Amino acid sequence: MKEKQTRTKIDFSKSLESSSTGTRERESMKGKRFLSIPVFSVFLLLGFIYYVAVFVFIENWVGLQSSAGSLNALIFTFLASLCVFSFLVCVLTDPGGVPPAYVPDFEASEASDQALMKSGTQLRQCAKCSAYKPPRAHHCRSCRRCILRMDHHCMWINNCVGHRNYKAFVVLVFYAAMSSLYSAVVTICCTIEKDWNYSGSGPLKLFYIVCGVMTVGLFLTLGTLLGWHIFLISHNMTTIERYDVIRAAWLARKSGQSYRHPFDVGVYKNITLILGPNMLKWLCPTAVSHIKDGINFPTPRDNS
């Protein structure tokens, strides 16, 4: 026991020495996240869809000078602005790394293995970082560090989706899906009502078809992604944990037992843990005052 405490003190002092350096490096990386081809591609795609939807399709459909055209342009501009804002929040927000001074509770680790498995608080050590990591934290090879409640690394935001920016990511997907749906409806309506009875409309038809297929395909993709994360939120799971849960449930059924995700505390509470207790702030990507430290998470056993 004394050897463990001595080793813990040494690790703690080393962590404190490197904490300030790591913080400065992460701050400098925020701006560099925009220096990425996928991130630049997202901005180009958003700009293209906005320009085409407003200045081509809405203009040709009802005209921007009309009240209907102005209203449609205003609504789409509002959705696109929220989408861009959420995207910036996702890129700039640190997902949350394991604190350098984190030391697990060694007394809790003396509990039985079965109790630890049920509570989801197993003693875990990262082989890459050579340090302990709390429950639900995973090592990201791209970020080269352990991320709190890591969901996945997203190349489109050039950042990990983790404990501190997961809500912003889900809100981004929601606004992006709504924007693509709106643009798809505008494109289809404009295509149906357009008069094609004149010569030289071949290239224009192709342009309309390509834009329609692109916006509908984008909506289906983003809508599916949104549905997936709504499912994960309702069960308080991450993408990584979902695959672990499938395997654990299969092993439990094989043994004639039932399995429940250790962090599933009920649908409504699961939702409030991610989006917050105030429903009016659910779609605000920066309303994250409810986010805790990312070290400890409620479990069904806390309510028993």
C-alpha positions as CSV (number, residue, x, y, z in Angstrom):
1,M,0.0,0.0,0.0
2,K,2.9,2.4,0.8
3,E,4.5,1.6,-2.6
4,K,1.2,2.6,-4.3
5,Q,1.0,5.8,-2.4
6,T,4.6,6.7,-3.2
7,R,4.2,5.9,-6.9
8,T,1.0,8.0,-6.9
9,K,2.8,11.0,-5.3
10,I,5.6,10.8,-8.0
11,D,3.0,10.6,-10.8
12,F,1.1,13.5,-9.3
13,S,4.2,15.7,-9.2
14,K,5.1,14.9,-12.7
15,S,1.6,15.6,-13.9
16,L,1.7,19.0,-12.3
17,E,4.9,19.9,-14.0
18,S,3.5,19.0,-17.4
19,S,-0.1,20.4,-16.9
20,S,0.8,24.0,-17.7
21,T,2.7,23.0,-20.8
22,G,-0.2,20.8,-22.0
23,T,-2.7,23.6,-21.4
24,R,-0.7,26.1,-23.5
25,E,-0.4,23.5,-26.3
26,R,-4.1,22.9,-26.4
27,E,-4.8,26.6,-26.5
28,S,-2.5,27.1,-29.4
29,M,-4.1,24.1,-31.2
30,K,-7.6,25.7,-31.2
31,G,-6.8,28.1,-34.1
32,K,-4.9,25.4,-35.9
33,R,-7.9,23.2,-36.1
34,F,-9.3,25.4,-38.9
35,L,-6.2,24.6,-40.9
36,S,-7.7,21.3,-42.2
37,I,-9.0,20.3,-45.6
38,P,-12.2,18.7,-44.1
39,V,-13.0,21.8,-42.1
40,F,-12.4,24.1,-45.1
41,S,-14.6,21.8,-47.2
42,V,-17.4,22.1,-44.7
43,F,-17.3,25.9,-45.0
44,L,-17.2,25.6,-48.8
45,L,-20.2,23.3,-48.8
46,L,-22.2,25.5,-46.4
47,G,-21.4,28.6,-48.5
48,F,-22.4,26.8,-51.8
49,I,-25.7,25.4,-50.4
50,Y,-26.6,28.8,-48.9
51,Y,-25.9,30.7,-52.1
52,V,-27.7,28.3,-54.3
53,A,-30.7,27.9,-52.1
54,V,-31.2,31.7,-51.5
55,F,-30.0,33.4,-54.7
56,V,-30.9,30.7,-57.2
57,F,-33.8,28.5,-56.1
58,I,-35.7,30.9,-53.8
59,E,-35.1,33.7,-56.3
60,N,-36.4,31.6,-59.2
61,W,-39.3,30.1,-57.2
62,V,-41.0,33.1,-55.5
63,G,-38.5,36.0,-55.9
64,L,-36.4,37.5,-53.1
65,Q,-38.3,40.8,-53.4
66,S,-41.6,39.2,-52.5
67,S,-42.8,38.7,-49.0
68,A,-42.7,34.9,-49.4
69,G,-39.2,35.0,-50.8
70,S,-38.0,37.3,-48.0
71,L,-39.5,35.1,-45.4
72,N,-38.0,31.9,-46.8
73,A,-34.6,33.6,-47.2
74,L,-34.8,34.8,-43.6
75,I,-35.7,31.4,-42.2
76,F,-32.9,29.7,-44.1
77,T,-30.4,32.3,-43.1
78,F,-31.4,31.8,-39.5
79,L,-30.9,28.1,-39.7
80,A,-27.6,28.4,-41.6
81,S,-26.3,30.9,-39.0
82,L,-27.1,28.6,-36.2
83,C,-25.4,25.8,-38.1
84,V,-22.2,27.8,-38.6
85,F,-22.2,28.9,-35.0
86,S,-22.6,25.4,-33.7
87,F,-19.8,24.2,-36.0
88,L,-17.5,26.9,-34.7
89,V,-18.3,25.8,-31.1
90,C,-17.5,22.2,-32.0
91,V,-14.2,23.1,-33.5
92,L,-13.0,25.5,-30.8
93,T,-14.3,23.7,-27.7
94,D,-11.9,21.3,-26.0
95,P,-13.6,17.9,-25.6
96,G,-12.1,17.5,-22.2
97,G,-8.9,15.7,-21.4
98,V,-8.1,13.7,-18.3
99,P,-6.8,16.1,-15.6
100,P,-3.0,15.7,-15.2
101,A,-3.5,15.3,-11.5
102,Y,-6.1,12.6,-11.8
103,V,-5.6,9.7,-9.4
104,P,-8.2,6.9,-9.0
105,D,-9.6,6.0,-5.6
106,F,-7.4,3.0,-4.7
107,E,-9.7,2.1,-1.8
108,A,-12.6,1.7,-4.2
109,S,-10.4,-0.5,-6.4
110,E,-10.2,-3.1,-3.5
111,A,-13.9,-3.8,-4.1
112,S,-14.9,-7.1,-5.8
113,D,-14.5,-7.3,-9.6
114,Q,-18.3,-7.9,-10.0
115,A,-19.2,-4.8,-8.1
116,L,-16.8,-2.7,-10.2
117,M,-18.2,-4.1,-13.4
118,K,-21.7,-3.2,-12.3
119,S,-20.9,0.3,-11.3
120,G,-18.7,1.0,-14.3
121,T,-15.8,2.2,-12.2
122,Q,-13.1,-0.3,-13.0
123,L,-9.5,0.8,-12.3
124,R,-8.2,1.6,-15.8
125,Q,-4.8,2.6,-17.0
126,C,-3.9,3.9,-20.5
127,A,-1.1,2.0,-22.2
128,K,-0.3,5.0,-24.5
129,C,-0.4,7.8,-21.8
130,S,1.0,5.6,-19.1
131,A,-1.5,7.1,-16.7
132,Y,-4.8,6.2,-15.1
133,K,-8.0,7.3,-16.8
134,P,-11.5,7.6,-15.3
135,P,-14.5,5.7,-16.4
136,R,-15.8,6.4,-20.0
137,A,-12.5,8.0,-21.0
138,H,-10.7,6.6,-24.0
139,H,-7.4,7.3,-25.8
140,C,-7.6,9.1,-29.1
141,R,-4.9,8.3,-31.5
142,S,-5.5,11.5,-33.5
143,C,-5.4,13.8,-30.5
144,R,-2.8,11.6,-28.8
145,R,-4.4,11.9,-25.4
146,C,-7.2,10.4,-23.3
147,I,-10.6,12.1,-23.8
148,L,-13.3,12.3,-21.2
149,R,-16.5,10.5,-22.2
150,M,-15.1,10.1,-25.7
151,D,-17.7,9.4,-28.4
152,H,-15.5,9.5,-31.5
153,H,-12.9,11.6,-33.4
154,C,-14.6,13.6,-36.1
155,M,-12.4,14.7,-39.0
156,W,-15.0,17.2,-40.2
157,I,-14.5,19.4,-37.1
158,N,-10.8,18.3,-36.8
159,N,-11.5,17.6,-33.1
160,C,-12.7,14.9,-30.8
161,V,-16.3,14.7,-29.8
162,G,-16.2,14.2,-26.0
163,H,-17.5,15.3,-22.7
164,R,-17.4,19.1,-23.1
165,N,-18.5,19.4,-26.8
166,Y,-20.8,16.5,-27.3
167,K,-23.9,18.6,-26.8
168,A,-22.6,21.2,-29.4
169,F,-22.0,18.3,-31.8
170,V,-25.5,17.0,-31.5
171,V,-27.0,20.5,-31.8
172,L,-24.8,21.0,-34.9
173,V,-26.1,17.8,-36.5
174,F,-29.7,18.9,-35.7
175,Y,-29.3,22.4,-37.3
176,A,-27.4,20.9,-40.3
177,A,-30.2,18.3,-40.9
178,M,-32.9,21.0,-40.7
179,S,-30.9,23.3,-43.0
180,S,-30.4,20.5,-45.6
181,L,-34.1,19.6,-45.3
182,Y,-35.2,23.2,-45.9
183,S,-32.9,23.5,-48.9
184,A,-34.1,20.2,-50.3
185,V,-37.7,21.3,-50.1
186,V,-37.0,24.7,-51.7
187,T,-35.0,22.9,-54.5
188,I,-37.8,20.4,-55.2
189,C,-40.5,23.0,-55.1
190,C,-38.6,25.3,-57.5
191,T,-37.9,22.4,-59.9
192,I,-41.5,21.3,-60.0
193,E,-42.9,24.8,-60.7
194,K,-40.3,25.8,-63.2
195,D,-41.3,26.0,-66.8
196,W,-39.0,23.7,-68.8
197,N,-40.7,24.3,-72.2
198,Y,-37.9,26.1,-73.9
199,S,-34.7,25.1,-75.7
200,G,-31.3,25.0,-74.2
201,S,-32.5,23.8,-70.8
202,G,-30.3,20.6,-70.7
203,P,-27.4,21.9,-68.6
204,L,-29.9,23.8,-66.3
205,K,-31.9,20.6,-65.8
206,L,-28.7,18.7,-64.9
207,F,-27.8,21.5,-62.4
208,Y,-31.2,21.3,-60.7
209,I,-31.1,17.5,-60.6
210,V,-27.6,17.5,-59.1
211,C,-28.6,20.1,-56.4
212,G,-31.7,18.1,-55.6
213,V,-29.9,14.8,-55.2
214,M,-27.2,16.5,-53.1
215,T,-29.5,18.2,-50.7
216,V,-31.8,15.2,-50.3
217,G,-28.8,12.9,-49.8
218,L,-27.3,15.3,-47.3
219,F,-30.5,15.4,-45.4
220,L,-30.8,11.6,-45.3
221,T,-27.2,11.3,-44.1
222,L,-27.5,13.9,-41.4
223,G,-31.0,12.7,-40.4
224,T,-29.7,9.2,-39.9
225,L,-26.8,10.6,-37.9
226,L,-29.1,12.7,-35.8
227,G,-31.4,9.6,-35.1
228,W,-28.4,7.6,-34.1
229,H,-27.2,10.2,-31.5
230,I,-30.8,10.7,-30.2
231,F,-30.8,6.9,-29.5
232,L,-27.4,7.2,-27.8
233,I,-28.5,10.1,-25.7
234,S,-31.7,8.4,-24.6
235,H,-29.6,5.4,-23.3
236,N,-26.7,7.6,-22.0
237,M,-24.2,5.8,-24.2
238,T,-21.4,6.9,-26.4
239,T,-20.6,5.4,-29.8
240,I,-17.7,3.5,-28.3
241,E,-19.8,2.2,-25.4
242,R,-22.6,1.1,-27.8
243,Y,-20.3,-1.6,-29.3
244,D,-19.1,-2.6,-25.8
245,V,-22.8,-2.9,-24.7
246,I,-23.7,-5.1,-27.6
247,R,-20.9,-7.5,-26.7
248,A,-21.7,-7.4,-23.0
249,A,-25.4,-8.0,-23.6
250,W,-24.5,-11.0,-25.9
251,L,-22.3,-12.5,-23.2
252,A,-25.0,-11.9,-20.6
253,R,-27.7,-13.6,-22.7
254,K,-25.3,-16.5,-23.3
255,S,-25.0,-16.9,-19.5
256,G,-28.8,-16.6,-19.0
257,Q,-28.5,-13.2,-17.4
258,S,-29.8,-9.7,-18.3
259,Y,-27.6,-6.7,-18.9
260,R,-28.2,-3.0,-18.5
261,H,-25.8,-0.2,-19.4
262,P,-24.3,0.9,-16.0
263,F,-24.9,4.6,-16.8
264,D,-28.5,4.4,-18.1
265,V,-30.5,6.3,-15.5
266,G,-33.7,6.7,-17.4
267,V,-34.6,8.4,-20.7
268,Y,-35.5,11.8,-19.3
269,K,-32.6,12.1,-16.9
270,N,-30.2,10.7,-19.7
271,I,-31.4,13.6,-21.9
272,T,-31.0,16.2,-19.2
273,L,-27.4,15.0,-18.5
274,I,-26.5,15.9,-22.0
275,L,-28.7,18.8,-23.1
276,G,-29.3,20.3,-19.7
277,P,-32.3,20.5,-17.3
278,N,-33.8,23.6,-19.0
279,M,-35.6,22.6,-22.2
280,L,-35.4,26.2,-23.5
281,K,-31.6,25.8,-23.7
282,W,-31.5,22.4,-25.3
283,L,-30.7,23.8,-28.7
284,C,-28.1,26.3,-27.5
285,P,-24.7,24.8,-28.1
286,T,-23.0,27.0,-25.5
287,A,-25.5,26.3,-22.7
288,V,-23.3,23.8,-20.9
289,S,-23.3,25.0,-17.3
290,H,-24.8,21.6,-16.3
291,I,-21.7,19.8,-17.5
292,K,-19.8,18.3,-14.6
293,D,-16.1,17.3,-14.3
294,G,-16.4,14.2,-16.5
295,I,-14.8,12.1,-13.9
296,N,-17.9,10.8,-12.0
297,F,-21.2,9.9,-13.6
298,P,-24.5,9.0,-12.0
299,T,-25.6,5.3,-12.1
300,P,-28.8,3.6,-11.3
301,R,-27.2,2.4,-8.0
302,D,-27.1,6.0,-6.9
303,N,-30.9,6.2,-6.8
304,S,-31.3,2.9,-5.0
